[in-house]
């Protein structure tokens, strides 16, 4: 296996371009590289439309300060910012749920940048919401069945006593 690996040259540019996760390189929060998945995720057709834009403009405002701090730690301290759920905006303004992580990226000119990996979790969140709704409906059904049972028992006892009284009166 080791011999095979030594003889193979991998085109990592092709691997990143074919990746299903969005991969974005930021230079001081400015997009300098975006793979095909990034363009699809954010709703762009061409590279020129996304390059040079501030990454912040795609983030929901409530995540701006935390993103700024996470990126500072990535570039200054060479820390990895672990996956975090956030919301982003696509080119048309629609909101999507994502998981974002950031890792240090050292450019060939020794400049420290950030590599951002973004995964769309909108469908996952929608599915979780449907599961929660189903569980709530199931609990409501169980509660209703319990209430009906609790009401039926005393009514059955009252009905029995009424039948006994009726039988004694006749």
N, C-alpha and C positions, 0 to 999 in steps of 0.2 A: 504494500500500500504506500509506503514512504517513497519508494522508487517512482511510482506512478505520479505522486504529487509533485516531485521535483521536476519531472519532465513536462508538466502542464503549465501553460501560461494562461491566466485568467484575465479576461477583459472586465475589470471591476466597474468601469463606466457602463457597460452593457448590463451588468447585474443590477446596478442601482437604477438604471432607466427602466428595467423590467420589473422592479420591485412593486408589489401591490400597495405598500405603505408609501405615503408622501415623504420624500426626503428633501429637505431645504437647507441650504447653507446660508447663514446670516453673517454679515460683516457689520457689527454695531447695529443690529436689528434691521438692516437693509438686506433684502433678498438678492443674493448674487448667483445662486444656482437653485433650480427647482426641477425635480424629475417629472416624468410624464404623469405619474400618479398625483403629484402636487397640483399640476395644472387641471387635471380632471376633478380633483377634490374641490378646488376653489372656483371652478367654472371658467377657466381660461383655455383658449385654443392655441395660442402661440407663446413661446418663451418670452418674447419682447414685452408682452402685456404684463407679466408678473415680475420680471427682473427690475431691480431698482426701486421697488415699492417697499414701504415699511411693513414689516411683519405685523406690527401692532394694528394696522388698519383692518386686518382680518380677524383679530381677536375681539371677543366681547369685552366692553369697557371694564367689567368687574374683574377681569384677569390681567389688565395692563400692568399694575404695580407688581403683582406676584411674578409675572413673566419677566419683567425688567430685572427683578432681583435674582431670579433663577438664572437668567442669561449672564448676569454679572458674575455669579459664582462659577458658572461654566467657563467663561473666558479668563477670569482672574485667578481662580483657585484650581482650575482644571478638574472641577467636580462634575459628576454625572447627575443631571436633574432627572429623577425617576418619573415613570408614567404618572400623569395627573389628568383627571377629567377636566375639560374646559369646553367652552363654546366658541365657535368661530363663525364668521360670516363669509358666504360665497360672494362672487363678483356681483350677482344679481340682488344681494342683500338678504338672501335666505339664511337662516341660522341652522347650524349643524352641531351635533355633539361629537366631540373628539377626545382621544387620549393623546397627550403630547409628552415626549421626553426630549431631552437635549443632552448632547455630548460634546466635549471639546473637539475642535477640528483645527489642526495646525496646517496652514497653507504652506506651499513650497517656499514662499518668501518669509517663512517663520512667523507670520502674523497669526494670532489666535482668533479663531472664529467659532461659531456654534453650528453644529449639525443638528437639525430638528427633525424628529421622526414623528409623523402625525398619522393616527389611525382613526378612520371614521367609525364611530360607534352609534350612529343615529338609529340604525335598525335594531341593534342590540338593546338600546334604551327603550325603544318602542315595544320590543318583545317583553322586556322586563315589566313595563307598565301594564301590558295586557295580562301577564301572569299575575301581577298584583291584583288587578281588577277581578280576574277569575277567582283568586283566593278569597277576596272580599265577598264576592257573590256566594261562594261556597259556605263561608262562615255565616252569612245572613240566612242562607237556607237551613243550616244546622240550628241556628238560633230560633228561627221560625218553627222548625219541627219540634224543638224542645218546648217552646211556648205552647204550641198546640197540644202537646202531650200533657203538659202541666195543667192546662185548662180542661182537657177531656177527662182526666181522672176524677176531679171533684164533680164534674157534671154527671159522670157515670154513677157516682155514689148517690148524688141527689136524685137522679132518675130511678135508681133502685129503691130508695126510701119512699119516693112518690108512688111507685108501684106497690110497695108493701102497704102504704096508707090506703091506697085505692082498694086493695084486696080486703083490708080490714073493714072498710066502710061498706062494702057490698056484702 
